[in-house]
Amino acid sequence: MDLRGAPHSVKLWQLNGTDYEPQWTPKQGSETRFSSWTPLTNKQSNLQLFEERMKLLLHWFDLWTDSQRKHLLHSLLMRCTKSQLKHCRDMLNETLPVTRVDFTAVLPRFLSLYVMSFLSPRDLCSAAQVSWQWRVLTEQDCLWAGRCIKRGWFLPYAPKEKEFGAWKNHYISCVSTLDWLTHREADEMYGTLNQANMGVTEEEEERRKERRRRQKIKEAVKEEKRLSMTSRRAWGTNPKSERSRGGSSQTERSSSELAVRSWPSLSWPLRTAESPATSLSPHRGQLDGAHMTSVSRLFKATTVSPSLPHTVSAALLLLISNRIPAYELVLSGVKAGVTVVLYDHRGTLSALLSQMERAVSGQQVRRLGLLVPGGTEEIHLVNGSILSERTLPYPDLQEFWVKLCGLVAPGQQGGGIDIFCPLAASASGLALLCDLSNLIGLKVRAPLGLATGSFQNILSEWSGGDGGAVPVEQDPAAPALQYMFDSVLLGWCRQAQWMEEVLGQLRNSLELQLQQASVQARGRALGLFLWEKICLDNLCVSRELSEALTVGLTTLSRQGDNRPVEFLSSFLMRWSKEEDGERNQAAGGSSSAPQGLETCPGLIQELPQTTLDWRCSVGREVLHSERLYLGRLSAVLKVYQEPLMAALSSNRAILSNADIQIIFRPVAVILQLNSLFQADLQTRLQHWGADQCVGDVFVKLCSKLNVYTNYLNNYINTIHTIDKCREAKPAFRAFLKRADRTLPTHMLSLQELLLCPVWRIHEYVTLLQALTLQTRAGHPDHSDLCSALNTMLQFREFIQKLKRNSEADRLLEETQKRIQGCPSLIEGNRQLIITQDAMLLRSPDEQIPDSLRTFEHVFDVGLFLFNDALVLTRRKLQHTPFTVCHLSTHTFLASVALSSLAVREILHTRYVSHAFVLNGPHRSWVCATEQGEEKEYFLSVLRSAINSSLAGHQ
């Protein structure tokens, strides 16, 4: 008996009931491997044997203990390949799904932050030790800022964009410095309930009160925490705004960014040809409703921040200065496809260039339009930077224009610059255009300035960039019409001055509502509102037609005809024939001058350019505008003086003879002088020729300008007399109410009619410059025209000086009334230069360096800078109940002479920004502005005023 294959007797009971048999010697011819009972060739037997042995193994597995099972599984897994291990993993996931996973790796970031917002500060600090990802999440400012602000712990600086953990560190710092006591220290200081009260002192009573206060605070905090854990809304968000956002993922935001604003953003989308639906022209997207309804509806428009670069290349770029009167109306009439850049005139050339580069986003524009303050010889881009023939060689100006040229397409592709100032109306202006064109290599166009009025020179002919005029197949104002709609342009050009007064009132009344909007969005909103209310497009009537209708209606009212329509029709026919006859006589039988000088752009008559006599055109414009001027002066005497004198002679006086003479006598003298001037000018134009002269007529007028000098010297007294009589005499007030703004007064008031001589001097300068430009140097009229032009320029400077002095006196009076408790400001030649709102700051420790020093806001101040002193006031805001309006009041705080004042800037740190120090002889003030541009401009003006004051004392 072979004992090698027999099992041990102890194992026999384990093998009972199995297929075990002793291992005998294999038979001949049977293929086996490793054992005699594992055949390889017989698959069915092999499969049967495998199943039997697997049942045996499972039977054993059921009989083993837990530790034995784990040991077996470990051994099996260690022998498995990677594919077998993956199979085991998949089976385990299906049988036993994973229930514990890092939720920060599965949930969106904002949901993870929301879950962590329920943790206490101690738990958040513990969670920060789990992993780096958890630490980044638990140190977010949105989790800690609310906890700090809730307890009154405000961060003394604004965290930077990539700075994390600032609010957490601030919270830990505040908690670690709290005045807290242990139980033993509290017992030693306040005692215990078991101790006998041997007489309570005042100090001990205060300690007990303090302990009770702390206990109440702890209970309140505990109760608040309990309530917040039971029912709590989403952190940092409004439920309504959450639903409106549709669950969009949020990035890391500070607590200030999560605040819900009460006013939406007013950033306005720029016009592009690809987005005509957002064009905000008067012909598209008109507003509905009353005053605030139209403005509020405008706020709801889909907007894009103007600070973002534009990806769409604009064909035209229009640069508008905020010093342009009624620029809001211009913004409302800009065409689609025109990119608008509205800039602050107080800035610098580099800032202006940067703003334009952001607007075009690195792409070139076809043409650039400049609507900036200026005249016939110079333009004012920014404050203190005047471009003229004399200043063009300056390095800073040349650098600016060369860089500006890079934003415009080359001349071969139609690139060019359009300047809206009438530079082409004077010889020096033309020289400036030529020099500028040679410098930048582009064609520069400008109006010829042959039209008189507010800004009507823009509607006149334009230079073609090479010294000539625009092609005759185009409208004379075609360059300007590329940027704006014709109706808006016409209304603005004629009514810019008085619309500026209206818009000034709108800016003041809507300042609080529009303070969060950009300057450009504010301008468009106000411009659209003004356009909607006044409907200037319905008032687009040619000047000749309006004049004819005015005269015809006046004649009809005087004669009282029973058939007004027939009478007005026949009157207009006679008027038309008389006008045609005068044109033919003035042109000497040649074709008449272009009608663009008197009519709307849409009514311009096309004439051959070769037959046009520019000197005759300017002369006709002088004569035509002189007629209108004399008509208004005559209206002053006929409508106002004659009825007042008649009432005085009939013993029913409305005004005394002295008041009548003060108001109307200077006008009568000017009317007599200019009537002679018109007669002489009309005689010269009736016999017009190539060598005809009109310069001697202007020289004769200039020799008697002392009449205008007397008028201007008494002008302020005249206005004050009218106001005094209007307030003191009800009969005169009723008389003005009947006479003002009627057809005989050309729809003007008495005060507006008295401004006509001032406006006429400016028109004389423009017309004389055009005549001088169109007169060759060897012409016999050239010397007289130059002499008259120089005299008129000097007289215009005299008028501007009077206007500046009057404005300075008015500002001083208003400032004196505005500041409560202020000493007398009207002294010597004192003038108000600028006012600036600021914040007064205070540092707890002056020994700390500026880069580490913190400041606290004490109160708001107002800085009134005069030419000899700086006045500081305490500014208070008083809000009107049930409205959003507020009123600023100023109380006198201190005044410092500029000669003893020093200025020092504080560098921008994490604790303070836009701050500066005003050092006086006895004390100093630390102030800060809201914006950096305001600080830079105010300090530049202040330093200039200090230098001027020091130079004056030397």
Buried (B, 14 or more C-beta within 10 A) or exposed (E): EEEEEEEEEEEEEBEEEEEBEEBEEEEEEEEEEEEBBBBEEEEEEEEEBEEEBEEBEEEEEEEEEEEEEEEBEEEEEEEEEEEEEEEBEEEEEEEEEEEEEEEBEEEEBBBBBBEBBEBEBEEBBEBBEEEEEBBBBBBBBBBBBBBBBEEEBEBEBEBEEEEBBBBBEBBBEBEEEEEEEEEEEBEEEBBEEEEEEEEEEEEBEEBEEEBEEBEEEEEEEEEEEEEEEEEEEEBBBBEEEEEEEEEEEBEBBBBEEBEEEEBEBBBBBBBBBEBEEBBBBBEEBEBEEEEEEBBBEBBEBEBBEBEEEBEBBBBBBBBBBBBBBBBBBBBBBBBBBBBBBBBBBBBBBEBBBEBBBBBBBEEBBBBBBBBBBBBBBBBBBBBEBBBBBEEBEEEEBBEBBEBBBEBBBEBEEEBBBBBBBBBBBBBBBBBBBBBBBEBBEBBBBBBBBBBBBBBBBBBBBBBBBEEEBBEBEBBBBBBBBBBBBBBBBBBBBBBBBBBBEBBEEBBEEBEBBBEBBBBBBBBBBBBBBBBBBBEBBEEBBBBBBEBBBBBBBBEBEEEEBEEBEEBBEEBBEEBEEEBEEBBEBBBBEEBBBBBBBBBBBEBBEEBEEEEBBBBBBBBBBBBBBBEBBBBBBBBBBEBBBEBBBEBBEEEEBBBEEEBBEBBBBBBBBBBEBBBEBBEBBBEBBEEBEEEBBBBBBBBBBBEBBEBBBBBBEBBEEBBEBBEEBBEEBEEBEEBBEEBBEBBBBBEBBBEBBBBBBBBBBBBBBBBBBBBBBBBEEEBEBBBBBBBBBEBBBEBBEBBEEBEEEEEBBEBBEEBEEBBEEBEEBEEEEBBBBBBBBBBBBEBEEEEEEBEEBBBEEEEBBBBBBBBBBBBBBBBBEEEEEEEEBEEEBBEBBBBBBBBBBEBEEBEEBBBBBBBBBBBBEEEEBBBBBEEEBBBBBBBBBBEEBBEBBEEEEE
